[in-house]
């Protein structure tokens, strides 16, 4: 079983949609490379929804006491909080509402992908702080990733 933030799973599907199937370890030390590899190799892996630090976050150098101390680039999204912790929580809460998910829910990666396929709809309001053209590109890649998965 893996713990995962909703937006991390969405990001993996989105990257798949743009052709990304392999990940290298990141200088921050997070575990995106290993979690993504597991998810891409095994659609029946059980995922537990996590709104705090998930299995990607745990080994990251920015994970301090299960809180992210990193910041995000707000230059193109000035209405977003600079804190990556706050930004991620904002996005994850929106994904949970859209997908009828809650902290601790368990489902397979295949089931979560199916739920996203059925309920995601237009994601502009989930990423409303991001310019529409960027979100439209993200949506197209996400839809492609869902179809590929």
ABEGO torsion letter per residue (X at the ends): XBBBBAAAAAAAAAAAAAGBABBBBBAAGBAAAAAAAAAAABAABBBBBBABBBAAAAABAABBGGBBABBBBAAABAABBABAAAAAAAAAAAAAAAAGBBBGBBBBAAAAAAAAAAAAEBAAAAAAABBAAAAAAAAAAAAAAAAAX
